[in-house]
Amino acid sequence: MFQRIKQDIEVIFQRDPAANGVLEVLLCYPGLHAILGYRLFHWLWRKNFRLLARFLSNLTRFLTGIEIHPAAQIGARFFIDHGMGVVIGETTQIGDNVTLYHGVTLGGTSWKAGKRHPTLENGVVVGAGAKILGPITIGANARVGSNAVVVSDVPANTTVVGVPGRLVMPKSKPEPDTAFSSYGQNSGTMVDPVAKAVTCLLEQMRHMDERVKKLEHEETTSDHTRRHP
Ligand SMILES: CC(C)(COP(=O)(O)OP(=O)(O)OC[C@H]1O[C@@H](n2cnc3c(N)ncnc32)[C@H](O)[C@@H]1OP(=O)(O)O)[C@@H](O)C(=O)NCCC(=O)NCCS
């Protein structure tokens, strides 16, 4: 657990250019306070001190504005920037190197017991205000744009934006954690799949147009030959 806590602190320097020193990070990062609390409350939850875990978790929510259910599973090097208004539900599973901004909800869409919250694989970045709802999976290194509402699975290494979330970019290769880009911006070129599909259709139409013209020309030539043999 202490190794995890050390990593949670170190990762802030990698992902927030505004972080100036360890003391500042320890005092001024509610996201860090929330995750440190969560690491302890999750341990209490697993030891069956469930009411205590939930009660302390609720106190942390009061102080940070971040609600993390102690039963949620969160991997290493987790970072919540700014924090206020973040909700992480009971059956959420989060991999390593995941980043959330303020106002993010990892919520359920059903009251049925069992898995009802999302799974975020390694390296996912979720922009401010985004809602990810239901037992869906956000693939490794995917980016969720700010204020997006995502209700279905997202493939790895892609970006979704809007309401409901739509895919705007298949990334060619995942970025290693060391190349983390603050705010989830993509460093490469963005390919919109809808624009790509429209381009393919236009290309197909141009091809057919050329064939029709060629056939018309052949028809006219053979007609002319028939009339003037
Ligand atoms: C989604 C995101 C990761 C994409 O960044 P990017 O890879 O640099 O992509 P671009 O800025 O080139 O945008 C690509 C397209 O998506 C659109 N887009 C980007 N972010 C969007 C969003 N949040 N909602 C809707 N559309 C969005 C752009 O308008 C653009 O559309 P176009 O191709 O039709 O012009 C980024 O815009 C984002 O939302 N990051 C989260 C930032 C954040 O929450 N910061 C909080 C700091 S406190």
The ligand as a Gaussian input file, in Angstrom:
#p B3LYP/6-31G(d) Opt

LIG

0 1
 C      -11.062000      15.077000     -26.539000
 C       -9.642000      15.602000     -26.460000
 C       -8.775000      14.675000     -25.645000
 C       -9.121000      15.658000     -27.913000
 O       -7.960000      16.396000     -28.002000
 P       -7.111000      16.387000     -29.383000
 O       -6.628000      15.013000     -29.613000
 O       -6.078000      17.444000     -29.331000
 O       -8.186000      16.685000     -30.497000
 P       -8.582000      18.091000     -31.194000
 O       -8.541000      19.218000     -30.226000
 O       -7.763000      18.206000     -32.452000
 O      -10.116000      17.856000     -31.599000
 C      -10.467000      16.930000     -32.584000
 C      -11.944000      17.074000     -32.899000
 O      -12.733000      16.751000     -31.737000
 C      -13.526000      17.882000     -31.339000
 N      -13.490000      17.930000     -29.866000
 C      -12.390000      17.978000     -29.083000
 N      -12.747000      17.958000     -27.785000
 C      -14.100000      17.915000     -27.768000
 C      -15.053000      17.874000     -26.727000
 N      -14.678000      17.859000     -25.449000
 N      -16.366000      17.826000     -27.058000
 C      -16.762000      17.819000     -28.369000
 N      -15.890000      17.846000     -29.409000
 C      -14.580000      17.901000     -29.099000
 C      -12.819000      19.090000     -31.965000
 O      -13.721000      20.151000     -32.198000
 C      -12.328000      18.493000     -33.265000
 O      -13.415000      18.378000     -34.164000
 P      -13.228000      18.680000     -35.730000
 O      -12.220000      17.671000     -36.224000
 O      -14.595000      18.481000     -36.302000
 O      -12.722000      20.083000     -35.806000
 C       -9.596000      17.010000     -25.808000
 O      -10.229000      17.981000     -26.646000
 C      -10.274000      17.058000     -24.439000
 O      -11.486000      17.236000     -24.308000
 N       -9.417000      16.905000     -23.362000
 C       -9.834000      17.026000     -22.002000
 C       -9.324000      18.368000     -21.472000
 C       -9.838000      18.693000     -20.069000
 O      -10.786000      18.150000     -19.568000
 N       -9.152000      19.631000     -19.457000
 C       -9.493000      20.048000     -18.136000
 C       -8.342000      20.845000     -17.614000
 S       -8.696000      21.576000     -16.115000

